[in-house]
Amino acid sequence: MDIYAISDLHLSLGTDKPMDIFGWGDHAERLKRHWIDNVKDEDFILIPGDISWGINLEEADPDFAFIEMLPGKKIISKGNHDYWWSTRTKFENYCREKGYKTISILHNNSFTVNNYTICGTRGWKPLDDDNFGEEDNKIYARELERLKLSLKEGQKTGKPIIAMLHYPPFDTRHRPNDFAGLLAEYNVSICVYGHIHGKHDESWKDEEIDGIRYHLVSANIIGFNPIKLRLETNVDYDIIK
């Protein structure tokens, strides 16, 4: 069993939101080809947000049907463009009704995957963002609490923690922020995140800060090819290039 990660799929199979205007081409087909070539049914894939452009589960269903037919067991979390997002119970009921058996939702909870625990939340824009306002402050605090809830539950397993966030846990100068502080407090070993699509420092893709390995896994940044986390027996994580 291997664990892969890829975020920001931005699928629009049930809506008219083509990503080719951003130079992505037929990215769903590219994603499918890479996924099938590398991922096995027993593997897990972490997808930290911006999954579908659908504004509700009905519109997003073609995208989830697409994800369901791909190999592996998927753990998804929320992104800032996941307008279809509802409650965990509603999504789990939807998957049961549709017969989707390979998609699980991460929301104020955690998952045990063999010798590892998966935790996370969406996160939010950094405090020093030029457009950060009063409402952002409320969301920021709420997302911190959601991450803490997930980490507290995950810590009970006694297993190494892999965190998945949508927003980078850094400020605008790429310094660890409050989200990174929580990851350090709970001894997280590795964090995968997305949201970044364009200008970024190449070193962001694979870096270690305060003992935590961070990996930027936005789909277009990694060539629409899910990356495999190397899970060492001594709990030393790395990315297989």
N, C-alpha and C positions, 0 to 999 in steps of 0.2 A: 504493500500500500504506500502511495506517495501523496503528498499534499502540494497542490498547485495554487496559484493566485493570479487573478486578473480582474481589473475593475473597469468601470465606465464603458460597458458594452454599447450603450446608447442604441439599442435595437428599436426598430420602428416597422416591424413586419405587419402591424395592424393599423398604422397611422402613416400620414404623409409627412414624414420628417426625415428625408434622406440626408445622410451625413457626407455624401459625395461633394457637397458644396464646401466642405472643409478639407477636401482632398483625401477622404477616406475610401473612395471608390465603393465597391461592393464588399464592405468590410464584414458583413455577416457570413458571406461565403468564405472569405479568408479565415475568419475565426473558426468556422466549422471545420475547414480542412486541417488547420493546425491542431485543433482540439482533438479530432478523431485520430490524427497521426500520433499523438503523444499520450493522451489520457486514457486510462483503463477504467473499467467499470468499478473496480474496487478502490479507486483513488478518490480523494476529496479535492474540491475546488472552492477556494474562498473568493467571493465576488463582493467587494466592499462598495456597493452603490452605483447609481446612475445606470440602471439595468435596462429600463424600457421607457420610451417616450409616451406610452399610453397614460391617459389621465385617470383611468379607472381600471379595474381588473379585467373588465370585458375588452377594453381596447388593448390592454397589455397581454391578453391571453395568447395571441399568436407568438409573441416573444417568449413567454414561458413554455409554450409547447415546443418551441425551438430548443430552449435550454434543456428541457426534460429529455428530449431525444438524444442529447449529446452524452457521451460516456461520463461516468463518475457521479459522485454524490456532491451536490452543491450546497454551500452555506452562503446565504445572501444577507446583506445588511443595507441600510438606507443611504441614498445619496441625495443631493439637493435637487435633482431633477426627477426623482421617483414620485411623481404626483399620484400614481396609483396606490401608494402606500396606505395601509389602514392599520388595523390592530393585528397582533400576532394570531389571535384566535380566528379572526375572519380569514386571514391568509391561509392558515392551516386547514380550515374548513373548505376553502376554495380548492386547495390542492387535493383534498380527499374527494371532493365532488368531481374533479377533473381526472382523477386517477394518477396525479403526478406524485411519484414516490421518491424522487431523487433530489427534491428541493426543500431545504429547511431554512427558516427565517431566524436571524439573530436580532433580538430586541429585548433588552433587559434580562437576558439569560446568557447561558454559555453552553458549549457542546464539548463532549469528550470524544476525541478521535485517537484511538489506541492510547499511546503514552503521552498525549498532549491535550491541552484544553484550549478551545477557541473562544475568545471574548471580543467585545467591541461595541461600537456605536457609530453614528454618523460623524460626530464632531461638528465644528462650526468655524466660520471665518475668524482670523486672529484679532485680538483686541486692538492692535495698532493698524488695522485696515482703515483706509481713508473714509470708507462709508459705514463704519461700525457705529450703530446707534443704540438707543435705549432698548428697542425690541430685540436687537442682536444680543444685547447683554443678557436678556432673559433666556434666549435660546442657548447661548453659550453655557450658562449656569445649569440649565436643564440637561444639556448633553453631557456635561461633566458628571452629573449625578447618575445618568444612565450608564456611563462608562464605569463608574464606581460600583454600581449594582452588579453589572456583568462581571467585573473583576473579583468582587467579593464572592460571588457564586463560584466562579472558576477556581479561586484560590482554595476552596474547600476540597477540591479533588487531590491537591498535593502534587499535581502534574505541572510540567513547564507550560507557560502560557504563550500562545501566539495571538496577537491582537490584530483586528482588522478595523480600520477607520476609513471614512471617505475623505474627509478633509485632512491635509497634512497637519501633524501635531507640532507645528512650528509657527513663529510669528513671521512677519513679512521679510525679516532679515535672516530667515532660516535658523532661528534660535529656538530650542525646545520651549514649548509653552506649557500651560497648565495641564493639557492632555498628556503631554510627554511626562510631566511630573507625576501624574497618576500611574502611568505605565512603569515608571521607575519605582514608585512606592510599592507596587505589587509585583516587582521583580519579573516583569515581562521580558521574555528572551528575544522576541522578534515582532515587528509591527509592519504590516503591509497597508498601503494607503494609495489613494488615487487623486481625482479631481484636477490634477495638473495635466494640461494637454499641449501647451505650447512652450514658451520660454521657460527654461529651467536649467539649473546647473547639472551637468552630466554626472557629477559625483553623487547627486541625490539618489540615483537609481540603486545604489548599494553602499551604505555607509553605516558606521557604528558610532553612536553617541551615548555616553554615560552607560556603556555596557549593553545597550539595546541596539539590535540590528534593524535598520529601517530600509524598506524597499518600496520605491514608487512603481506601481503596477498598472497605471492607466493603459488601456488597450492599445491606443495608437502609439504610445511611447515605447511599448515592448513589442511592436510589430504584430499585434493581434494574436500573439502566441503565448498562452498561459505559461508562467514560469514555475519551475519545480523547486520547492524548498528542500535543501539537503538537510535531513534530520539525522544528526550524528548520535551514536549511542551515548556519547558524553555530553549531549545536549549543546553542542557547538553548531550553530546554524549557519548556513551559507546559501547562496543562490547558484544553481547550476546554469551556466551561461549557454 
